[in-house]
Amino acid sequence: MKNFSGTCARAERGGVVALEGMRSAAPPGAVLRFADGGRAVLLSHREPKTFALMFDGGEGGERRRTGDGARAVGKTAEASKTEFVWGPSARATRGKIVDAFGEARDGSAMVTGTEDSSKMMREPPSVEERKPITTPLVTGIKAVDLLAPVGRGQCMLVSGEPGTGLSELGLTSIVAQRSTGVRCVYAALGAQASRVDEVAKRLEGDGAMSHTTIVTVDDEPSEAERYAATCTAFAIAEGARALGEDVLLVLDDFTGLVNFTKDMARMAPQLNVAEGTEEQMEEYEGMLISASLAERRRFLGMTLQRVARMNDELKGGSITLMGVMYHPKGAYKKTFKSGVEGAGSGGAVLPSSVESIKGFDSMPAAVQEKLRKALEEKAKAAHVSTADDEFPESAFVQSRPMVEEFMSITDGQVFVDSYDPAKGWIISAKDSVSRIGAPGAAGPFRSLNFLQLRLDLMQSDDMGTFGSAGTEKSKLRSRSEAIRGFLKQKQGEVASLAEQTVGLFAIQKGFANNKTAEEVEDMLAKAVKRATETMREELEYINTNPSSALSEETMTKLETLLRNL
């Protein structure tokens, strides 16, 4: 069987290479072999180029990133139709930190080719292989579980400004799984990559590292390496899912996916168009959009669609994704003014350098100089927007159009307005939504009409615009304050499903009426303590049967408990 071949035309730092002449039918994830013995993994195609990441191989089959892609320039490589890069065994990586290729940082040999290992890149499950999402994944974060509940097999975007605790939100969700049987994979790809040892120590201290694998990148990684690490994280999660396990995959953050598409556009700029000209449009999933945007959506969709709950014939496992993406400060405030945003633009890929502008060399000198100055101003503006920011994640901010592009291809989003370690996350009731809806929520919440909370908070927020006078509005404002008191959560706290059920019952049955947020918080702390002492079996049942409705007997006991506080 003849392999696909191409010639390396360009190399960049971090071992990223671009090849020409290789047909797009060459499968992503295939091993490329160069005539001089060099190897690479095929990452993606963007006509007329193919992109790959070089790696070094040892005698034991291990793979390590190499920064030397220059040696491949001008050489021919073949993409195998049968040899692929596989991720490591999910079982063997429990409690370990691994790199972009799945190699453990502790030096232990990588186990692969087993029933619990998956290709680094693979086609998403078909519709027939999937199963509807009907089981909740309790994150332990009250504001998420009640305002934008996550179901097992769901793909959720988590977005907020730098400094809103998105990494903490993801880690808390992992800690919440320590007694649920849910396997976890944490991909530290953005700001957290520089403090991965602290993350591992924190998870170890919380008793969560034993069911977690951390995937990270080397120092000064290329965007291709971040993307490869993203795919390895998916592969580990798929390996566990193949065993019938439910897996929580936290991508912190989406940088690898987004920025690798920008790198491809820069290195293969045939779809870039000058401002003011009309780009070719094409139909994509019933929408008429630009060709470059359609291409990017296909690329992003192929990765995100690997998230799924499998049918019973395939053992019924699931992957739930919580993916972090930071948006600019003020992007969702009324005063925000977005002009032409550079990195991460949601429309056509904007040029970032003169090299990425097709036909630049043939342009008149005056036009070239004008473009150079415009790009210099753009670079200065981008630098000023982040230079004074105190948060390390500021370097990984994406534009509002890019965030909204992800909103359109995920199953919902959690929008964090602010974060205080003492009070927890303030989540936007208006902008946060789960498109799976009630089927992905916990059974006790459905028994207590939890959807009303989000509606009440939205109405209360709207009063700031339309006025807050009147008896009904006063009642709504009081209820909103009570709900906010209920949702308060200190850093490091994990709220069990049973604890959240006690609080929701108190809110919905009127026990928090006319109380301040502080009074509600105090009342619920006493109620949970009393319930732990007198309703141990009922609480244990709620925690171990998250899909089950709240029984009449349990509701009666909760009613009595709250009346007797």
Steps between C-alpha positions, in 0.01 A plus 500: 500500500659826384550772761442874455812710448592868513801730527577715806484862384527684832598448863440708811601488865386207706531247218202625297531422129287576195503263204382542143373242256342268758137425424240600755387139511806424714345439844576729797687312770701300247873461547713684243839351420774702338777352290762590762311310772320800648141453610198721555130472574264638238281759673280655232462614140439849366529496126751504350701414812511221755613571857690265728695497829844339506592259779799291606454128553703277729571129487208430731256681273474812717429836338648833596449840346790633295560864419696410189265523205749685282678176411185382324473795258530383140467134594221266397279328756246222472180480703412145588148370447542247779741647758348752739604680817306354793434646839610320816297250702240677711559260788877545492477882514287527813667738743766601248608814314561436129625712211348583162582152368381316812844430647500503882716765666614250763686306230285188516452314172191587302246221460298518178318278252270369773120496520514820704713699255376701205649665195632849563260617229191317389162551343220604741245234595212462255140581590428126527782455750370771730238498772283788632633694798285421803746474790632806685863573572499688829784754499477585869455866405153612595475781246589261215292201610188714545529767230674309219497129592743270323397154378736207448598517135452876465742755351501823704685826448618679815576867436587808700747784523852437634486477877155337519625168637432280197790266578377468858154420368640216288712361784210515746291301252773233494521487879122451511540169313721332759218278631279482189701256289547761227849486344665840442750645253633852552678665209719789622565668166487874570609697806474192722773319303763701690370387839402142428693367804291726726184371335605137557585575863164666552310205348708258707412692817131489412508125435430546129832422327453123515212515248654777288754530219661838432606575142732795450754651260871577517644846560439745214280264302389562144127524433533168318627340820207644695267355239676161516463505881130577458464193277697284746267609782205392285671168424551421869137589571386279210708213635317517832164540323572182301495314833152634572619775734358850527777756450524870580747674268598854604685693228676795661485654248387493132818683392645204313193453285452867418856616451603202291233600247659846492844351444368294211339809349826691533709223343247421227337839432309421184169578669610837641332790327577870506263717702220641292493208258237232488595150613352188347198375696387143546217310667583339835233321708225712346688831534672711235839596642849591373716220366770557765247493782341183359842337483577592863160383624555162337841474666368597844190285465698186418677531836208607719271234355718234658304589815207259533313246705529159332221246454469185711660281234815710538481469881313827560796714610514875447733798466382830645702804396539823693717725283639833624520810281579848628331801339622864509426721797168672451410293192155427639443839658278756333788745474722261305597620155655240276661623185689272269637246746819325406582167661203273505276692262184307434476584130769473235848439634662843526865535398749518786812558293593604147611143431140382545361741238471326168667693216668748734827499303324604180317794659613861438758627749256759640239231572762277663610783729141579593434137590818478706400805705149370550631166630746677730216707650292187541786326685549803729129512582496130584804545724352798686174309566682233701829655612366638826282202584595325822362157406715242317197378303480842331745366241237246394201728449289441188275757333127522555424372147712192568326437832164525329615264226568241770162577656340398172677162478486387864204370702484804725714743692578613852570874506681617812449869580734513799677290758584554866679222693277572799170518311559279198393557143237747386362334189295692247149355507425671169803380305544155657291221354499125452353399165440150631264657754322312776598147378861576597408634845492307826175321583442681833535835321238404244269405787536853640453701178860622503455683168305768686820616672662608176182677388469687830862614491460621141187695589670651803798607290265661247350717774819702493399608151123529530469622859453322832201675658188309603405218736555214255838633400595534864412134555701398196799703618480330841480155340796580276706597804404173669606301193831684489554412866431136421744498206792650697791259517852545636809398306574131549148411611322223313123497539359146487175433319330432833620830645376688195166319521448615861569860396278487192215352703527785750497762224212348304280432803522854635730449798738769370232765444578848634850399604825665402768309314702467823197369692428246228860384498493455879162321494609255231826419678296400807250307286771297326666423833167385649417293190840330517421398857136392458459405130826321424343220293287738294798724422713203405229379262482843333877509450523150356188523281528840332237426236229394745213730589455621855258272684197631687636348820830687467319826424284457808808448716667807352187707566497390865872561541482857367194587709677382815828686446 
